Amino acid sequence: MSYNMGGYQSFGIIILIFLTSFHILTLVSATHPLDPLTPFELTQVQTLVKKSHKNVTFHYVGLDDPPKSEVQSWLSSQNRPNNFLNYPRRAFVIARTNSRSHVITIDLSKNSILNDKVYNGNGYPMLNNEEQTEASELPLKYAPFKASIAKRGLNISEVMCEAFTIGWYGEMNTKRVVAIMCYYIDGTVNFYMRPIDGVMATVDLDEMKIVDYRDRLIVPVPKGGGTDYRESKQNPPFDNGVKGVTILQSGGPSFTIVGNNVRWANWEFHLAFDMRVGPIISLASIYDHDEDKYRRVMYRGYISELFVPYQDLTEEWYFRTFLDAGEFGFGICAVPLQPSKDCPTNAVFLDGYYTTRDGTPAKTENVFCVFERYAGDIMWRHSETILPGDTVEVREDVTLVVRMVSTVANYDYIIDWEFKQTGSIKVTVSLSGILAVKASKYTHKDQTEDEEELYGTLVAENTIGTRHDHFVNFHLDLDIDGGANSFVKTHLKTKVVPESYGIPPSSPRRSYWTVVNDVAKTESDAKIRVGSGETELTVVNPNKKTKMGNDIGYRLIPGPAVGPMLLEDDHEQIRGAYSNYNVWVTPYNNSEKWAGGMFVDQSHGDDNLAQWTLRNREIENKDIVLWYTLGFHHVPVQEDFPIMPTLSGAFELKPTNFFERNPVLKVNSLKPTNWVNCSA
């Protein structure tokens, strides 16, 4: 697809019934230093590692990020395609063999292993899908479990099970095990609403056998009636108040995708898929008409971790304090997007590749969609009624969205990176899917005893929706018009106008507010709890100023002020310690990629963002990384049954004295689009 920078293309919108989609072909070989590993390269990794190790299992394979200096050198080259061959391309691998974890670096250009080190620290690598499936099937063949199912009067053929990571609670020596919990299907696809509580198996993943089994109590399995959410299973009356809606761009999309590079309006960026974190946005740059060039905003941005602690202390629940990206893989859990449902009809889809347990490449089709959004929003407007002629100027707000959906067990996470012509980047996390519920003897709240702790809400008969949190951490390597940046905390302070020697002030006002800026010198200066007093948080380039003399920058507009309510020395909070603050700032370090650490499963919290910042490194006028955590407290309600309506939270990165003036002053109004004759 070609790209034309000759102004913003027209964007016409009509409402009609129209279904369309098209795919971008994945290139066979990488053409950019930050391109994800291709299927050929993943196979190359598989061959080299298997030649070096027998009985090896793969847990992460991704691009070994090249040094920034190499990427910048390549970007400044006049002959990029040919020069690309001069830069080494490497893969980063985490694998296991003989019950030991290996960290391996591979030089793909030379087809050789550069480093292969055994990891002897705390924690284990990300689980792969195949071992979770194999472990989940073990109870179905286990005699004590089959006896437990028979004792409850259930049919073993209607039982399915799932693997749960178990966290860490002070044990000195641990094995790589998971807990297995089971559900009863029997006529519904919504098995999550039918847990078989009181029964738990523990499986050693290295030996792939059950090493512990408990059947401690019998609780009624919630009924299946009313739990099925499929459209085909609903009974009338139906809600048919909304007619068919779609978006049509008569001239086609206004963006282009060449390989993994996206250009739209005044934005360009690189988009890659990673099996651990999902979408990675790199080299996000915005075109400045006054300077006639693209200016860098963000070198790299992605979700680095998701901490989901449940608030139930019972034996089958207390350990459910998940770190989803590092334990299960946010990218591995990504699902194919459904055209015209997950994404509008004007969307373009891209595929993603990851590695399975034996190293074989696997494809997730339609893992991303890219589309232009217009929902009738206004980018800017003004009505002038005082002057003759009643001047009215309005500009429509069209944005570009990159979307992925990751279904981590019961939860569906919808991730949107939204680029605005104003220069802002808005990131939205939306939650849907199925509640994690526990079975209960109660069918009505009045049956509960005084002061009894249910750890949740009775959302249906025999069904308690358990209270929990979601803390989504973003790694935001901002390079605001260059690599050397600073972090500025802005306080809004009330000033009282004093009387001087009995002389009243010149203004009848007694107070006003003013701005006090504080530049963070070290990491400890930059730990922020949103809502604690710092009103504005800005990353600036102190080495460049506007014509008016202001430091150019980008401001973080955070989401709701949500933080953890657990004790900081509680074991699960030690592991998810990045959530102690909404904002952290660190000096750039290529090895500090994931806020929860590299080996998250059963980790001890000794290699994570909170630990890295104890060094209290200098961050003023340095290449820095902003880490932002978006939080949700979820107290379930009956409206969450049997499937949750979407709940969203967002943050925004907004230009702050980055431009000399409003960058969208000269954006043209949208051209009208004619109706299409659909009768043919």
Phi and psi in degrees as a GROMACS rama.xvg file:
@    title "Ramachandran Plot"
@    xaxis  label "Phi"
@    yaxis  label "Psi"
@TYPE xy
-88.5488  167.496  SER-2
-128.974  136.288  TYR-3
-122.159  117.051  ASN-4
-87.9199  8.1403  MET-5
-76.235  61.982  GLY-6
87.864  173.04  GLY-7
-78.6288  132.851  TYR-8
-71.6051  153.696  GLN-9
-68.2058  148.435  SER-10
-132.275  104.658  PHE-11
-104.658  145.77  GLY-12
-133.449  130.928  ILE-13
-136.678  161.284  ILE-14
-107.22  123.89  ILE-15
-167.08  178.245  LEU-16
-96.3228  114.337  ILE-17
-157.56  123.524  PHE-18
-117.242  126.726  LEU-19
-157.93  153.656  THR-20
-161.09  156.005  SER-21
-147.356  157.712  PHE-22
-110.336  149.318  HIS-23
-93.7139  128  ILE-24
-71.1972  134.611  LEU-25
-77.8268  131.106  THR-26
-70.5267  143.974  LEU-27
-68.5018  -37.8416  VAL-28
-123.364  153.898  SER-29
-70.9966  144.721  ALA-30
-126.721  6.55718  THR-31
-142.907  141.613  HIS-32
-58.2109  -24.5617  PRO-33
-102.722  8.10058  LEU-34
-61.0596  142.425  ASP-35
-65.6826  161.87  PRO-36
-63.4161  136.038  LEU-37
-81.8404  164.798  THR-38
-54.5857  -37.7593  PRO-39
-62.1363  -44.1393  PHE-40
-68.8883  -36.3285  GLU-41
-63.083  -38.7641  LEU-42
-67.4005  -36.9993  THR-43
-60.8872  -42.7127  GLN-44
-61.9246  -46.4205  VAL-45
-56.4336  -45.1517  GLN-46
-64.612  -45.686  THR-47
-66.601  -43.2893  LEU-48
-69.4638  -41.2192  VAL-49
-67.9968  -28.3593  LYS-50
-70.1231  -28.7122  LYS-51
-90.1072  -27.4879  SER-52
-134.243  142.351  HIS-53
-97.8064  151.344  LYS-54
52.6167  45.1139  ASN-55
-94.0777  144  VAL-56
-119.475  144.092  THR-57
-101.262  137.362  PHE-58
-124.675  -22.6386  HIS-59
-157.466  133.049  TYR-60
-138.141  122.452  VAL-61
-153.049  178.576  GLY-62
-68.5825  131.445  LEU-63
-80.5318  106.059  ASP-64
-53.533  125.17  ASP-65
-69.0185  155.556  PRO-66
-57.4387  145.74  PRO-67
-55.7614  -37.9642  LYS-68
-61.8947  -37.2724  SER-69
-67.8667  -41.0302  GLU-70
-64.9039  -44.4862  VAL-71
-63.4309  -38.1516  GLN-72
-63.6432  -42.384  SER-73
-65.5848  -42.188  TRP-74
-63.1583  -33.8672  LEU-75
-83.7477  -5.93116  SER-76
-69.9763  146.729  SER-77
-84.3456  -12.5786  GLN-78
-132.951  65.6605  ASN-79
-58.2271  -49.833  ARG-80
-56.0652  -44.3355  PRO-81
-72.2514  -40.3399  ASN-82
-69.1582  -20.9842  ASN-83
-57.9538  -33.4255  PHE-84
-68.8792  -16.6586  LEU-85
-84.3868  -9.42462  ASN-86
-103.007  132.221  TYR-87
-66.034  138.223  PRO-88
-112.549  125.133  ARG-89
-126.44  153.889  ARG-90
-114.405  144.77  ALA-91
-111.505  125.734  PHE-92
-128.391  136.304  VAL-93
-118.838  121.242  ILE-94
-138.128  164.595  ALA-95
-129.934  140.249  ARG-96
-152.813  139.815  THR-97
54.3247  40.2947  ASN-98
62.407  26.2441  SER-99
-130.185  143.361  ARG-100
-90.7693  136.357  SER-101
-118.821  138.729  HIS-102
-109.48  117.822  VAL-103
-124.664  135.713  ILE-104
-115.568  130.277  THR-105
-120.085  131.996  ILE-106
-88.6732  102.809  ASP-107
-70.3888  -30.1154  LEU-108
-65.5786  -35.6231  SER-109
-101.842  -0.406642  LYS-110
55.052  49.2771  ASN-111
-147.017  156.35  SER-112
-85.854  123.493  ILE-113
-85.2444  -45.1244  LEU-114
-141.223  144.052  ASN-115
-146.187  100.037  ASP-116
-117.186  139.535  LYS-117
-81.3154  131.252  VAL-118
-89.0564  123.305  TYR-119
-112.988  8.46865  ASN-120
-84.0644  -169.201  GLY-121
-80.5951  148.877  ASN-122
94.8782  166.54  GLY-123
-131.233  162.964  TYR-124
-75.9344  175.136  PRO-125
-57.9649  140.45  MET-126
-73.5879  145.287  LEU-127
-98.785  161.787  ASN-128
-61.9833  -38.7961  ASN-129
-66.991  -40.9848  GLU-130
-71.0402  -31.7134  GLU-131
-64.1875  -42.8473  GLN-132
-64.1717  -45.351  THR-133
-63.4796  -42.9639  GLU-134
-64.7076  -37.0546  ALA-135
-69.711  -20.4631  SER-136
-88.6863  -13.9805  GLU-137
-61.212  -44.1691  LEU-138
-59.1965  -29.5104  PRO-139
-65.9789  -17.2018  LEU-140
-110.218  6.4731  LYS-141
-97.4319  120.2  TYR-142
-56.2732  -47.2017  ALA-143
-59.5753  -36.9346  PRO-144
-68.2491  -43.079  PHE-145
-62.359  -33.7627  LYS-146
-67.8322  -38.5894  ALA-147
-63.3745  -39.9412  SER-148
-66.876  -43.5963  ILE-149
-63.2033  -38.6572  ALA-150
-61.1938  -27.8453  LYS-151
-91.8301  1.34434  ARG-152
72.4362  26.9048  GLY-153
-103.611  158.871  LEU-154
-96.1482  119.137  ASN-155
-58.712  -27.99  ILE-156
-70.9521  -14.1331  SER-157
-101.94  11.0791  GLU-158
-101.637  137.512  VAL-159
-134.936  152.067  MET-160
-127.465  166.196  CYS-161
-145.171  147.371  GLU-162
-92.092  139.398  ALA-163
-126.685  131.998  PHE-164
-69.0722  154.813  THR-165
-112.625  0.712211  ILE-166
69.981  -157.091  GLY-167
-148.239  133.118  TRP-168
-133.918  45.048  TYR-169
94.191  -0.121011  GLY-170
-64.469  139.626  GLU-171
-77.5053  -44.0998  MET-172
-123.917  128.795  ASN-173
-128.118  155.908  THR-174
-106.93  161.136  LYS-175
-81.3251  89.2464  ARG-176
-123.586  161.444  VAL-177
-133.547  154.938  VAL-178
-92.395  142.349  ALA-179
-113.758  121.029  ILE-180
-114.69  152.282  MET-181
-128.009  162.078  CYS-182
-136.023  163.666  TYR-183
-115.525  123.405  TYR-184
-84.9502  -76.5685  ILE-185
46.4728  60.0462  ASP-186
101.413  -1.45165  GLY-187
-133.284  146.64  THR-188
-82.5587  -12.5824  VAL-189
-89.2769  65.7748  ASN-190
-66.8592  -24.4311  PHE-191
-60.3196  -23.4998  TYR-192
-85.1475  4.13172  MET-193
-130.788  61.3706  ARG-194
-72.3593  145.311  PRO-195
-97.9033  87.1223  ILE-196
-79.3905  157.255  ASP-197
92.7368  -7.35088  GLY-198
-120.774  130.826  VAL-199
-149.656  133.172  MET-200
-111.822  148.893  ALA-201
-115.782  128.237  THR-202
-117.276  130.271  VAL-203
-82.0428  115.771  ASP-204
-71.595  -29.7744  LEU-205
-72.0155  -40.2626  ASP-206
-91.2427  -14.333  GLU-207
50.3968  59.1281  MET-208
-150.423  157.976  LYS-209
-76.4139  124.408  ILE-210
-111.644  -8.93487  VAL-211
-156.706  146.11  ASP-212
-146.515  135.776  TYR-213
-137.42  136.09  ARG-214
-131.441  92.9278  ASP-215
-101.946  -20.9728  ARG-216
-163.072  159.816  LEU-217
-110.475  123.174  ILE-218
-123.48  139.154  VAL-219
-56.2739  134.298  PRO-220
-74.7981  127.304  VAL-221
-55.4045  149.654  PRO-222
-67.1488  152.811  LYS-223
-85.9213  -19.5019  GLY-224
-62.1498  133.173  GLY-225
81.8001  3.85632  GLY-226
-96.8487  -17.7008  THR-227
-75.8307  125.593  ASP-228
-100.504  -1.15398  TYR-229
-68.171  140.553  ARG-230
-59.2319  -37.2858  GLU-231
-69.6187  -14.6578  SER-232
-103.01  2.3793  LYS-233
-85.3077  147.242  GLN-234
-104.51  150.898  ASN-235
-65.2562  159.07  PRO-236
-79.2778  151.041  PRO-237
-105.335  158.636  PHE-238
-94.1297  102.954  ASP-239
-119.64  32.6079  ASN-240
-76.6431  -16.3592  GLY-241
-106.816  128.434  VAL-242
-81.854  169.086  LYS-243
-59.8056  137.922  GLY-244
-133.273  138.719  VAL-245
-153.47  171.608  THR-246
-118.521  131.908  ILE-247
-123.069  129.288  LEU-248
-108.054  105.992  GLN-249
-61.8496  -29.6667  SER-250
-96.2937  10.3182  GLY-251
85.0761  178.776  GLY-252
-68.1602  153.827  PRO-253
-90.2954  1.37089  SER-254
-111.899  162.247  PHE-255
-126.998  148.097  THR-256
-127.825  116.671  ILE-257
-119.573  110.722  VAL-258
64.6972  -116.255  GLY-259
-110.223  10.6432  ASN-260
-98.9844  130.635  ASN-261
-115.678  134.249  VAL-262
-128.914  133.575  ARG-263
-154.405  133.645  TRP-264
47.3305  -116.305  ALA-265
-104.034  16.7231  ASN-266
-114.288  149.181  TRP-267
-142.505  143.219  GLU-268
-160.326  167.096  PHE-269
-108.733  136.485  HIS-270
-121.231  126.867  LEU-271
-135.158  156.709  ALA-272
-108.784  136.543  PHE-273
-130.61  136.948  ASP-274
-70.0777  -17.5926  MET-275
-93.4437  -45.704  ARG-276
-109.938  -9.19582  VAL-277
84.6946  -128.855  GLY-278
-74.0934  136.232  PRO-279
-120.859  120.28  ILE-280
-98.606  124.412  ILE-281
-127.238  154.018  SER-282
54.6359  37.3291  LEU-283
-67.866  119.065  ALA-284
-135.909  147.69  SER-285
-120.324  141.001  ILE-286
-80.7865  127.671  TYR-287
-106.431  111.408  ASP-288
-64.3762  -35.1833  HIS-289
-65.5357  -36.8538  ASP-290
-96.578  -7.35611  GLU-291
55.633  47.7717  ASP-292
-163.493  162.996  LYS-293
-82.6573  137.686  TYR-294
-119.098  133.595  ARG-295
-71.0328  138.018  ARG-296
-114.406  -48.549  VAL-297
-138.827  126.452  MET-298
-75.3868  -41.1539  TYR-299
-159.114  137.096  ARG-300
-146.113  137.629  GLY-301
-168.87  164.915  TYR-302
-75.2894  124.278  ILE-303
-98.0284  -26.3396  SER-304
-166.034  157.067  GLU-305
-132.358  120.919  LEU-306
-107.437  121.28  PHE-307
-128.447  85.2572  VAL-308
-89.5055  124.229  PRO-309
-85.1406  153.299  TYR-310
-111.101  47.6967  GLN-311
-123.128  127.824  ASP-312
-96.1205  2.21937  LEU-313
-71.8009  166.431  THR-314
-59.3132  -36.5296  GLU-315
-87.8665  1.79965  GLU-316
-126.87  -28.0497  TRP-317
-58.0919  -30.5116  TYR-318
-85.1273  -0.778032  PHE-319
-79.2782  77.2437  ARG-320
-131.761  75.6239  THR-321
-80.8251  147.257  PHE-322
-114.954  88.4067  LEU-323
-60.2248  -42.5217  ASP-324
-68.6851  -45.2616  ALA-325
-79.6969  -19.6503  GLY-326
-98.1486  -39.8606  GLU-327
-116.671  -18.4627  PHE-328
86.3462  104.871  GLY-329
-66.1111  -32.6234  PHE-330
-76.8763  -40.5794  GLY-331
-58.7804  -36.0948  ILE-332
-82.8618  -0.79049  CYS-333
-64.015  144.774  ALA-334
-117.546  155.317  VAL-335
-63.3953  130.448  PRO-336
-78.1761  141.427  LEU-337
-91.8123  115.918  GLN-338
-57.0625  140.611  PRO-339
70.0433  0.461886  SER-340
-124.781  -62.6798  LYS-341
-70.6025  -29.8799  ASP-342
-137.424  150.019  CYS-343
-69.8562  172.016  PRO-344
-69.7116  -14.7019  THR-345
-94.2136  13.7588  ASN-346
-82.0785  151.656  ALA-347
-110.727  140.179  VAL-348
-113.589  147.611  PHE-349
-131.327  150.696  LEU-350
-97.3778  162.433  ASP-351
-133.526  154.053  GLY-352
-125.608  143.983  TYR-353
-145.106  178.668  TYR-354
-108.631  134.755  THR-355
-87.0299  -177.493  THR-356
-57.1974  -39.1072  ARG-357
-92.3302  8.58005  ASP-358
92.4148  -2.68419  GLY-359
-72.7655  133.019  THR-360
-65.3949  142.629  PRO-361
-129.034  149.811  ALA-362
-113.302  134.757  LYS-363
-105.041  109.523  THR-364
-71.6063  149.023  GLU-365
52.0213  40.5426  ASN-366
-70.7692  -30.1957  VAL-367
-121.043  149.792  PHE-368
-127.581  146.744  CYS-369
-125.052  128.079  VAL-370
-154.324  157.551  PHE-371
-91.2257  136.375  GLU-372
-114.895  130.269  ARG-373
-140.127  116.218  TYR-374
-119.072  27.403  ALA-375
81.1722  12.3853  GLY-376
-77.8748  159.219  ASP-377
-109.369  127.526  ILE-378
-80.7027  -43.9582  MET-379
-162.197  156.295  TRP-380
-160.24  161.476  ARG-381
-161.585  139.863  HIS-382
-113.43  128.136  SER-383
-116.025  105.125  GLU-384
-100.124  -10.5073  THR-385
-75.5382  -41.8436  ILE-386
-77.7692  155.756  LEU-387
-62.5609  142.496  PRO-388
102.022  -8.68364  GLY-389
48.2762  67.2365  ASP-390
-65.7708  129.069  THR-391
-134.256  123.806  VAL-392
-127.789  128.206  GLU-393
-137.04  139.459  VAL-394
-123.808  132.039  ARG-395
-75.8244  144.405  GLU-396
-98.0955  96.7207  ASP-397
-100.066  132.029  VAL-398
-127.376  166.882  THR-399
-113.131  131.99  LEU-400
-120.115  133.811  VAL-401
-110.552  123.977  VAL-402
-125.667  143.15  ARG-403
-140.368  148.514  MET-404
-121.456  127.77  VAL-405
-117.487  122.308  SER-406
-102.108  99.7078  THR-407
-97.1891  96.0694  VAL-408
58.7541  -114.269  ALA-409
-82.3556  -20.2616  ASN-410
-97.5602  139.97  TYR-411
-109.577  120.328  ASP-412
-104.367  121.325  TYR-413
-102.09  118.583  ILE-414
-111.409  122.14  ILE-415
-119.171  124.799  ASP-416
-102.418  116.015  TRP-417
-116.565  123.083  GLU-418
-103.708  129.339  PHE-419
-110.815  147.324  LYS-420
-64.6114  -21.983  GLN-421
-69.8322  -9.75615  THR-422
103.705  -6.52551  GLY-423
-80.6026  150.944  SER-424
-119.441  118.598  ILE-425
-109.096  131.682  LYS-426
-118.4  124.116  VAL-427
-118.948  132.48  THR-428
-112.638  121.135  VAL-429
-117.564  137.325  SER-430
-112.75  132.455  LEU-431
-146.904  -163.259  SER-432
103.612  -147.224  GLY-433
-116.597  138.079  ILE-434
-61.6061  147.985  LEU-435
-85.3237  116.255  ALA-436
-120.349  159.517  VAL-437
-118.299  148.601  LYS-438
-74.58  150.041  ALA-439
-143.935  155.366  SER-440
-78.364  -11.9859  LYS-441
-87.6131  142.699  TYR-442
-115.844  -5.50617  THR-443
-152.979  146.147  HIS-444
-61.4744  -30.7202  LYS-445
-63.9285  -17.2786  ASP-446
-78.9973  -15.5023  GLN-447
-73.6095  148.64  THR-448
-81.3238  154.992  GLU-449
-57.5043  135.668  ASP-450
65.8856  7.33051  GLU-451
-71.5295  131.337  GLU-452
-88.9216  112.305  GLU-453
-91.4442  -13.7904  LEU-454
63.5916  18.3842  TYR-455
178.894  -160.12  GLY-456
-118.215  135.562  THR-457
-73.7595  103.579  LEU-458
-97.3949  -16.9201  VAL-459
-160.603  172.448  ALA-460
-58.0306  129.918  GLU-461
61.2558  20.7887  ASN-462
-132.999  117.512  THR-463
-112.382  121.79  ILE-464
-82.4287  119.23  GLY-465
-82.954  136.606  THR-466
-66.5589  145.445  ARG-467
-164.976  174.876  HIS-468
-125.253  161.321  ASP-469
-132.216  122.473  HIS-470
-123.046  107.788  PHE-471
-103.057  116.452  VAL-472
-101.634  134.184  ASN-473
-111.875  130.771  PHE-474
-89.8723  112.278  HIS-475
-121.719  95.7172  LEU-476
-86.9725  86.8724  ASP-477
-81.8963  131.086  LEU-478
-122.436  80.1781  ASP-479
-72.1705  99.2682  ILE-480
55.4258  32.1179  ASP-481
144.349  168.081  GLY-482
-78.935  -31.923  GLY-483
-87.1905  111.268  ALA-484
-129.488  167.344  ASN-485
-133.182  159.85  SER-486
-110.837  123.145  PHE-487
-115.453  126.954  VAL-488
-99.9659  126.089  LYS-489
-110.454  125.175  THR-490
-106.714  135.591  HIS-491
-96.9972  119.962  LEU-492
-116.997  138.967  LYS-493
-79.8889  129.859  THR-494
-112.671  130.288  LYS-495
-95.3105  130.914  VAL-496
-81.995  114.001  VAL-497
-82.8239  154.912  PRO-498
-87.7726  138.587  GLU-499
-111.375  108.806  SER-500
54.3105  42.7823  TYR-501
79.8947  -3.39632  GLY-502
-87.9463  122.395  ILE-503
-65.8367  152.817  PRO-504
-64.3188  159.953  PRO-505
-68.7499  -21.156  SER-506
-110.594  143.856  SER-507
-69.9071  -12.5631  PRO-508
-68.911  142.389  ARG-509
-101.797  -12.0945  ARG-510
-156.069  160.422  SER-511
-158.598  172.469  TYR-512
-115.561  151.027  TRP-513
-132.708  176.23  THR-514
-113.5  132.812  VAL-515
-123.69  119.683  VAL-516
-98.1051  142.69  ASN-517
-134.736  114.566  ASP-518
-85.2463  124.205  VAL-519
-70.4532  126.698  ALA-520
-88.6644  -40.9274  LYS-521
-132.217  173.785  THR-522
-58.3818  -38.182  GLU-523
-65.3135  -27.2661  SER-524
-70.8668  -19.0558  ASP-525
-105.767  9.4272  ALA-526
-83.5361  115.861  LYS-527
-126.482  132.261  ILE-528
-100.039  118.34  ARG-529
-59.7327  133.573  VAL-530
93.8479  1.24703  GLY-531
-92.3662  1.79805  SER-532
136.095  -36.8657  GLY-533
-72.416  115.316  GLU-534
-84.3692  -39.1044  THR-535
-128.978  137.208  GLU-536
-124.079  119.987  LEU-537
-133.187  136.793  THR-538
-98.0374  121.543  VAL-539
-119.451  159.062  VAL-540
-102.983  101.337  ASN-541
-70.322  -7.23396  PRO-542
-95.348  -3.74128  ASN-543
-135.138  140.198  LYS-544
-131.969  157.608  LYS-545
-73.6367  173.371  THR-546
-63.0728  -22.3679  LYS-547
-85.2284  -5.39811  MET-548
94.4275  8.35722  GLY-549
-87.6125  144.677  ASN-550
-64.9085  132.183  ASP-551
-77.356  148.426  ILE-552
-167.717  179.514  GLY-553
-133.082  134.475  TYR-554
-102.103  139.513  ARG-555
-86.3872  119.4  LEU-556
-102.591  100.328  ILE-557
-74.818  166.605  PRO-558
-81.5113  -160.47  GLY-559
-58.6425  150.881  PRO-560
-78.8856  88.168  ALA-561
-122.708  126.622  VAL-562
-136.977  172.042  GLY-563
-69.9933  151.915  PRO-564
-114.491  9.11549  MET-565
-88.7231  159.926  LEU-566
-67.4296  140.926  LEU-567
-65.3593  -24.0634  GLU-568
-97.1586  9.35938  ASP-569
-73.3607  141.72  ASP-570
-56.784  -44.6134  HIS-571
-66.3476  -33.0096  GLU-572
-74.5305  -29.2656  GLN-573
-61.7234  -40.6226  ILE-574
-70.8391  -36.9801  ARG-575
-101.5  34.8911  GLY-576
-64.8187  -16.3849  ALA-577
-61.7691  -21.3754  TYR-578
-80.0048  -4.7998  SER-579
-60.8147  -28.6974  ASN-580
-130.402  147.833  TYR-581
-76.2343  -28.5272  ASN-582
-131.167  132.99  VAL-583
-131.73  153.324  TRP-584
-134.247  129.138  VAL-585
-127.786  155.638  THR-586
-68.82  145.883  PRO-587
-58.3558  131.099  TYR-588
-144.481  119.009  ASN-589
-60.8129  -22.2792  ASN-590
-87.6176  -11.9765  SER-591
-97.5124  82.6347  GLU-592
-105.279  -35.5885  LYS-593
-121.185  123.077  TRP-594
-61.3912  -25.8134  ALA-595
-90.8438  -1.41208  GLY-596
97.5833  175.22  GLY-597
-79.9437  -45.3989  MET-598
-108.601  94.2417  PHE-599
-90.0076  -38.3863  VAL-600
-59.7716  120.343  ASP-601
59.8022  24.5665  GLN-602
-66.2647  161.475  SER-603
-103.106  8.39687  HIS-604
71.607  21.7318  GLY-605
-99.1604  3.69567  ASP-606
-144.151  75.5128  ASP-607
-148.609  -178.684  ASN-608
-56.2082  -41.2548  LEU-609
-63.0404  -37.2425  ALA-610
-73.4211  -39.9508  GLN-611
-59.4954  -39.0068  TRP-612
-77.8571  -7.11182  THR-613
-64.7984  -19.8714  LEU-614
-71.0482  -16.9399  ARG-615
51.9704  52.3254  ASN-616
-71.994  159.014  ARG-617
-73.0905  140.503  GLU-618
-130.922  2.1584  ILE-619
-80.7953  128.256  GLU-620
54.8653  45.4393  ASN-621
-126.002  170.105  LYS-622
-76.5899  108.413  ASP-623
-120.331  160.364  ILE-624
-121.935  130.364  VAL-625
-97.0572  127.665  LEU-626
-111.74  121.021  TRP-627
-122.295  134.075  TYR-628
-112.261  121.612  THR-629
-97.0218  124.976  LEU-630
-118.054  153.623  GLY-631
-137.117  130.858  PHE-632
-97.6654  129.201  HIS-633
-119.019  107.448  HIS-634
-99.6393  105.566  VAL-635
-59.6246  148.701  PRO-636
-130.84  168.019  VAL-637
-63.7139  -27.0268  GLN-638
-65.9642  -14.2258  GLU-639
-80.7919  -3.96871  ASP-640
-105.12  135.095  PHE-641
-91.5752  -5.69245  PRO-642
-141.449  145.129  ILE-643
-85.3386  128.806  MET-644
-61.0842  149.78  PRO-645
-65.4436  133.409  THR-646
-116.328  131.529  LEU-647
-125.018  150.056  SER-648
-140.105  155.946  GLY-649
-153.15  161.349  ALA-650
-138.208  167.595  PHE-651
-140.425  143.879  GLU-652
-106.991  117.525  LEU-653
-124.119  133.879  LYS-654
-60.3164  136.081  PRO-655
-132.636  99.8741  THR-656
59.8813  26.5926  ASN-657
-78.404  -38.3557  PHE-658
-104.227  163.662  PHE-659
-77.6071  -18.4582  GLU-660
-162.95  -175.581  ARG-661
-58.2251  116.721  ASN-662
-73.6547  -9.80784  PRO-663
-113.46  22.0528  VAL-664
-58.9699  -37.8908  LEU-665
-100.732  13.7585  LYS-666
-69.2575  129.689  VAL-667
-76.0591  153.215  ASN-668
-65.4355  154.046  SER-669
-66.5855  140.908  LEU-670
-80.736  141.377  LYS-671
-66.5715  148.545  PRO-672
-112.059  133.182  THR-673
-75.6833  149.466  ASN-674
-65.0042  145.657  TRP-675
-97.4233  138.759  VAL-676
-77.3141  104.39  ASN-677
-98.1026  9.61124  CYS-678
-79.5795  -16.4853  SER-679
